[in-house]
C-alpha cells in the first residue's frame, strides 16, 4: 500500500500518537523551564521572590517527583491501562501549570514542579508502551520516536517563549496543551494488547479496527496478539522476572546501557551547562538564550530526520552513526579545551566549541538521543513492560545525576577537557556494544522481538503461530 491510500491507512495510528503525546510537549517545557525562568525569578521584576538556594532545588525537585511517582506509574499502566494513565498525566500537568500561572508563593512552585515530575514520569512510561502496542511494525519506529520530537518541541517552546515573552505565557501554553489531551485523547482507542491482557477480546477487536481502518482484515493480527499475550502470561510479570528470565535480562542490559549512554556522552551536562562551556571557550560569545534556542532547533531537526528514516534503515545503523559522529565531535572539543588549558594560543580557533556543541546537538539526537526510547518500548513483553519501562526511567534519572557529578568533579579538578575526553571515549565504546549486543527490531512484531531476545529462530516462531506457546523457563544463572 502506498501513496494517499497508505497515509489514510496509517492516519488513525498517527492521530492517536499525536493526541497522546501532547503531554510530552508539556514535559519538555517542564524540563527546560528553569533555564529562562531562573533569571526572571531572581531578578528585581519577579512576582515570586526566590533565593539562590531555592533555584538549586527548582530543577532537582522534578527528579524527586519522577522517582516518587514510579510505584503509581507501575500500578496505573497495569491496572488502569495505558490510555487512562496518559489522560491522568495530562490532567495533573494542567493543574501544575495552573498553579505556576496563578501562584505568588515559591512553596507552591516547588509543589507544582514536584507533581510535574510525577506526571512526566507517567507520560514517558505509558505513552511509549501505548504507541508500541498500537503501531504496525513498518511505522512503529517513527511513531515511537514522536514522543521525543514532542519533548524537544517543548524544550524549544520554553526556551523561546520563556526568554522573550512575559512569565504568564509559558504556563498558559503548557496548560492549553495538557487540557487538549485531556479533552480529546479519551476519544482514542485503548491499546489492543492491554485489552487482550485484560481478557476483553471483543473490545480489543474494536480497538484494532479503529486503528487499522474499516474494511481491513484484522483477524490474523488479533490472533497473533492473543497468542503472544497468552504465551507472555506464562511469565508472571514479577519484579524478579526482570533478572531471572534470560530475555528480560537481555532487555534490561540493552535498556540500561542505551539509557545510561545518553547521559554518559554528555547531554545533561550540555543542557545544564551550555553557557559555562561557551564562556570557557574564550573569545567566542553567544547570548545564552540564543545559544539555547539554536541548540534545541538542531536537536529537533536531527530527531525529525531520524524519526522519518528509522523504519527504513533500522535502529542499529542510526545508533552506530550517531555514536561515531558524537564521539568525534566530543574529542575535537576536548582537544581544543586541552590546548587552551596548556596555554596555547587558540584565539583563531575559538569558534570550535560553539560550532561543536551545535553539531553535537544534531549528531546526538540523530540516534543516541532518539533510538533508546524506541528500543526500550520494544524489548519487554506485555507482562513485564510496565516494570521494565519504569526501570528505564530510573536508569535515565540516575545516569543523569551521575554524569553531572562526574562532569563537576573532572572539570573542577582537571579542567573542561577531561569530561569531554570521557564522554567521547564512551561514545566509541557504545559503537561496539550496539554492533554486538543490540538486536535489529526494524519491521518485526513485538512477539518476534521477544523470540529474538530469547535466542529463538524460525522454528520457535513457527511454533507460536501454530498455537503451541513457547514457555521460557526461569534459568538458574
C-alpha positions in Angstrom: 0.0 0.0 0.0 1.4 3.4 -0.9 0.6 7.0 -1.7 -2.5 8.5 -0.3 -4.2 5.2 0.5 -1.2 4.3 2.6 -1.3 7.5 4.5 -5.1 7.1 5.1 -4.4 3.6 6.4 -1.9 4.9 9.0 -3.8 8.0 9.9 -5.7 6.7 12.9 -2.4 5.5 14.5 -0.8 8.8 13.8 -3.7 10.8 15.3 -3.8 8.7 18.4 0.0 9.1 18.8 -0.2 12.9 18.3 -3.0 13.4 20.8 -1.4 11.1 23.3 1.9 12.8 23.3 0.8 16.5 23.8 1.8 15.9 27.5 5.4 15.2 26.2 5.5 18.8 24.9 4.5 19.9 28.4 7.2 17.7 29.9 9.8 19.2 27.6 8.7 22.6 28.7 9.0 21.5 32.4 12.5 20.2 31.8 13.7 23.4 30.2 11.6 25.8 32.3 14.4 26.7 34.8 16.8 27.9 32.1 14.8 31.0 31.0 12.9 31.4 34.3 15.6 31.5 36.9 17.0 34.8 35.6 13.4 36.2 36.0 12.7 34.7 39.4 16.0 36.0 40.8 15.6 39.5 39.2 14.1 42.6 40.5 10.9 42.4 38.5 9.8 38.9 39.7 6.5 38.4 41.4 7.8 35.2 43.1 10.9 36.1 45.0 13.4 33.2 45.3 16.8 32.8 46.8 19.9 31.2 45.2 19.3 28.1 47.4 15.8 27.9 46.0 17.0 27.9 42.4 19.2 24.9 43.1 16.1 22.9 44.1 13.8 24.0 41.3 15.3 21.5 38.8 16.1 18.6 41.2 12.6 18.7 42.7 11.3 17.5 39.3 13.6 14.4 39.5 12.4 13.7 43.1 8.8 13.9 41.8 9.6 11.4 39.0 11.1 9.0 41.4 8.2 9.2 43.8 5.7 8.6 41.0 7.3 5.3 39.9 5.1 3.0 42.1 1.9 4.8 40.9 3.1 4.5 37.3 3.6 0.7 37.5 0.3 0.1 39.1 -1.5 2.6 36.9 -0.4 1.2 33.5 -1.2 -2.3 34.6 -4.5 -1.8 36.3 -5.9 1.3 34.7 -4.5 1.0 31.3 -2.1 2.9 29.1 -4.7 5.3 27.8 -6.2 6.2 31.3 -2.7 6.9 32.6 -1.9 9.2 29.7 -5.0 11.1 30.5 -4.3 11.3 34.2 -0.7 12.5 33.4 -2.1 15.3 31.2 -4.7 16.3 33.8 -2.1 16.5 36.6 0.1 18.5 34.2 -2.7 21.0 33.5 -3.2 21.6 37.3 0.5 22.1 37.8 0.7 24.7 35.0 -2.4 26.4 36.5 -0.6 26.7 39.9 2.5 28.2 38.2 0.3 30.6 36.4 -1.5 31.9 39.5 0.7 31.5 42.5 2.9 34.1 44.2 4.4 31.5 46.6 7.7 29.8 46.0 6.4 26.8 48.1 3.6 26.2 45.6 6.1 26.5 42.7 8.0 23.6 44.4 4.8 21.6 44.8 3.8 22.2 41.1 7.3 21.2 39.9 7.2 18.0 42.1 3.9 16.9 40.6 5.1 17.8 37.1 7.9 15.3 37.7 5.4 12.6 38.6 3.2 13.4 35.6 6.1 13.4 33.3 7.3 10.1 34.6 3.9 8.5 34.0 3.7 10.1 30.5 7.2 8.7 29.5 6.2 5.2 30.7 2.6 4.9 29.5 2.9 6.7 26.1 5.8 4.6 24.7 4.0 1.4 25.8 0.8 2.6 24.1 2.5 3.7 20.9 4.5 0.4 20.6 1.3 -1.6 21.1 -0.9 0.3 18.6 1.5 0.8 15.8 2.1 -1.5 12.9 5.8 -2.7 12.7 6.5 -0.7 9.5 5.8 2.6 11.2 6.4 1.7 14.8 9.8 3.3 14.9 8.6 6.6 13.5 5.6 6.8 15.9 7.6 5.7 18.9 10.1 8.5 18.2 7.3 11.0 18.1 7.3 11.4 21.9 10.9 12.6 21.8 10.1 15.0 19.0 7.2 16.4 21.1 9.5 16.8 24.1 12.1 18.6 22.0 9.3 20.8 20.7 8.5 21.6 24.3 12.1 22.5 25.1 12.3 24.8 22.1 9.0 26.4 23.1 10.0 27.2 26.6 13.5 28.4 25.5 11.8 30.8 23.0 8.7 31.9 24.8 10.2 31.9 28.3 13.2 34.1 27.2 11.3 36.7 25.2 7.6 36.7 26.4 6.0 37.6 29.8 6.1 35.0 32.5 2.4 34.1 32.2 2.8 32.9 28.6 4.7 29.6 29.3 2.2 28.2 31.8 -0.7 29.2 29.6 0.8 27.3 26.7 1.5 24.3 28.9 -2.0 24.4 30.3 -3.6 24.5 26.9 -1.6 21.6 25.6 -2.4 19.4 28.6 -6.1 20.3 28.6 -6.3 19.5 24.8 -5.0 16.0 25.6 -7.5 15.6 28.5 -10.4 16.5 26.3 -9.5 14.8 23.0 -7.5 11.7 23.9 -10.4 9.9 25.6 -11.9 9.6 22.0 -8.9 7.4 21.0 -8.9 3.6 21.4 -7.1 1.8 24.2 -4.1 -0.5 23.3 -5.5 -3.8 21.9 -2.6 -5.6 23.6 -3.7 -4.3 27.0 -7.3 -5.2 26.3 -6.4 -8.7 25.4 -4.3 -9.0 28.5 -7.4 -7.9 30.5 -9.5 -10.6 28.7 -11.5 -8.0 26.8 -11.1 -9.6 23.4 -14.1 -8.1 21.7 -13.0 -4.6 22.9 -9.6 -5.4 21.5 -11.0 -6.2 18.1 -13.0 -3.0 18.1 -9.9 -1.0 19.1 -7.8 -2.7 16.3 -10.5 -2.0 13.7 -10.4 1.7 14.6 -6.6 1.8 14.5 -6.2 -0.1 11.2 -9.3 1.4 9.5 -12.6 -0.1 8.4 -12.5 -2.8 5.8 -9.1 -4.0 6.9 -8.7 -7.7 7.8 -7.6 -7.8 11.4 -8.3 -11.4 12.2 -4.8 -12.7 11.7 -3.2 -9.8 13.6 -5.6 -10.1 16.5 -5.0 -13.9 16.6 -1.2 -13.3 16.7 -1.7 -10.7 19.6 -3.8 -13.3 21.5 -1.1 -16.0 21.1 1.6 -13.5 22.1 -0.2 -12.4 25.2 -1.1 -16.0 26.1 2.5 -17.0 25.9 3.7 -14.0 27.8 1.2 -14.6 30.6 3.2 -17.7 31.4 5.9 -15.3 32.6 4.1 -13.8 35.6 5.4 -10.2 35.4 7.0 -10.2 38.8 9.9 -7.7 39.6 12.3 -10.6 39.9 11.4 -11.8 36.4 13.4 -8.8 35.1 16.5 -10.6 36.3 15.6 -14.3 36.4 14.3 -14.7 32.8 17.0 -14.6 30.1 15.2 -12.5 27.6 14.2 -9.9 30.2 17.8 -9.8 31.4 19.0 -9.1 27.9 16.3 -6.4 27.5 17.4 -4.9 30.8 21.1 -4.8 29.7 20.2 -3.2 26.4 17.9 -0.6 28.1 20.4 0.2 30.9 23.4 0.7 28.5 21.4 2.8 26.0 19.6 5.0 28.5 22.9 5.5 30.5 24.8 6.3 27.3 22.5 9.3 26.6 24.0 11.0 29.7 27.5 9.5 29.7 28.0 11.2 26.3 27.1 14.4 28.0 23.5 15.5 27.1 22.5 16.6 30.6 25.8 18.4 31.0 25.3 20.2 27.7 21.7 21.2 28.5 22.5 22.5 32.0 26.0 24.0 31.5 25.9 25.3 27.9 26.6 28.9 29.0 29.6 27.7 31.1 31.0 25.7 28.2 30.7 28.6 25.7 32.2 31.1 28.2 35.1 28.7 28.8 35.8 28.7 25.1 37.3 32.2 25.2 36.7 34.8 22.6 33.5 33.4 21.0 30.4 34.9 22.5 26.9 33.7 22.1 24.0 35.1 24.1 22.8 32.2 26.4 19.2 32.4 25.3 20.1 32.4 21.6 22.6 29.5 22.1 19.9 27.5 23.9 17.4 28.1 21.1 19.8 27.1 18.4 20.8 24.0 20.3 17.2 23.0 20.7 16.5 23.7 17.0 19.4 21.5 15.9 18.2 18.7 18.2 14.6 18.9 16.8 15.7 18.9 13.2 18.1 15.9 13.7 15.5 14.0 15.6 12.8 14.7 13.0 15.1 13.4 10.2 16.0 10.3 12.2 12.3 9.5 13.0 11.5 9.6 9.3 14.2 7.1 8.3 14.3 4.9 11.4 11.9 2.4 9.9 13.7 2.3 6.6 17.3 2.0 7.7 16.8 0.4 11.2 17.7 1.2 14.8 21.3 -0.1 14.8 22.7 1.9 11.9 21.3 5.2 13.4 22.8 4.3 16.8 26.2 3.5 15.3 26.4 6.5 13.0 25.3 8.8 15.9 27.8 7.3 18.3 30.7 7.7 15.9 30.0 11.3 14.9 29.2 12.3 18.5 32.4 10.7 19.7 34.4 12.6 17.1 32.9 16.0 17.9 33.3 15.5 21.6 37.0 14.6 21.2 37.5 17.6 19.0 36.0 19.9 21.7 38.2 18.1 24.3 41.4 18.7 22.3 40.5 22.4 22.0 40.0 22.8 25.7 43.1 20.7 26.4 45.2 23.0 24.3 43.7 26.1 25.9 44.4 24.6 29.3 48.1 24.1 28.3 48.1 27.9 27.5 48.4 27.5 23.7 47.1 30.4 21.7 43.7 29.2 20.5 42.0 32.6 19.7 41.9 31.9 16.0 40.0 28.6 16.5 37.9 29.7 19.5 34.8 29.1 17.3 35.3 25.4 17.6 33.4 24.8 20.9 30.5 27.0 19.8 30.1 25.2 16.5 31.0 21.9 18.1 28.1 21.9 20.6 25.6 22.7 17.9 26.9 19.8 15.7 26.8 17.7 18.9 23.1 18.5 19.3 22.4 17.2 15.8 24.7 14.1 15.9 23.4 13.1 19.4 19.7 13.4 18.6 20.1 11.6 15.3 20.5 8.3 17.1 21.7 8.2 20.7 19.1 10.7 21.8 16.2 9.2 20.0 16.5 5.4 19.4 16.8 4.2 23.0 13.2 5.1 23.9 12.1 3.3 20.7 14.0 0.2 21.6 13.1 0.3 25.3 9.4 0.2 24.4 10.0 -2.9 22.2 12.3 -5.2 24.2 9.9 -6.0 27.1 7.0 -8.4 26.9 3.5 -7.2 27.8 3.5 -8.7 31.3 6.7 -7.0 32.4 6.6 -3.9 30.2 5.4 -1.6 33.0 8.1 -2.6 35.4 10.7 -2.6 32.6 9.8 0.9 31.3 9.7 2.2 34.9 13.2 0.9 35.5 14.3 2.5 32.3 13.1 5.8 33.7 15.0 5.1 36.9 18.2 4.4 35.0 17.7 7.6 32.9 17.4 9.7 36.1 20.3 8.1 37.9 22.6 8.3 34.9 21.8 12.0 34.6 22.7 12.7 38.2 25.9 10.6 37.9 27.0 12.2 34.7 26.6 15.7 36.2 28.6 14.7 39.3 31.4 13.2 37.1 31.5 16.4 35.0 31.7 18.6 38.0 34.5 16.5 39.6 36.6 16.3 36.5 36.0 19.9 35.4 36.9 21.3 38.9 40.0 19.1 39.4 41.4 18.8 35.9 39.7 21.2 33.5 37.0 21.3 30.9 38.8 18.9 28.6 38.7 15.8 30.9 34.9 15.3 30.9 34.8 15.8 27.2 37.5 13.1 26.7 35.5 10.7 28.9 32.2 11.4 27.0 34.0 11.0 23.7 35.5 7.7 24.6 32.2 6.4 25.9 30.7 7.2 22.5 33.1 4.9 20.8 32.6 2.1 23.4 28.9 2.4 22.6 29.6 1.6 18.9 30.9 -1.8 19.8 28.1 -2.5 22.3 25.4 -1.7 19.7 27.1 -3.7 17.0 27.5 -6.9 19.0 24.6 -6.7 21.6 21.7 -4.7 20.3 19.3 -6.7 18.0 17.7 -5.0 15.0 14.0 -4.7 15.7 13.0 -2.9 12.4 9.9 -4.3 10.8 9.4 -7.0 13.4 6.3 -7.6 15.6 6.6 -7.3 19.3 6.4 -11.0 19.6 9.1 -11.6 17.1 11.3 -9.3 19.1 10.7 -11.4 22.2 11.7 -14.5 20.2 14.9 -12.8 19.1 15.8 -11.9 22.7 15.1 -15.5 23.8 17.5 -16.7 21.1 14.7 -18.2 19.1 14.8 -18.7 15.3 12.3 -19.5 12.7 11.4 -22.9 14.2 10.3 -21.2 17.5 8.4 -18.5 15.7 6.6 -21.2 13.8 5.6 -22.9 17.0 4.0 -19.8 18.3 1.9 -19.3 15.2 0.9 -22.9 15.2 -0.8 -22.4 18.6 2.0 -24.1 20.5 3.0 -21.4 23.1 6.7 -21.1 23.9 7.3 -21.1 27.6 10.7 -19.8 28.6 11.7 -21.4 31.9 13.5 -19.4 34.5 17.1 -20.4 34.2 19.4 -20.9 37.1 22.0 -18.3 36.4 
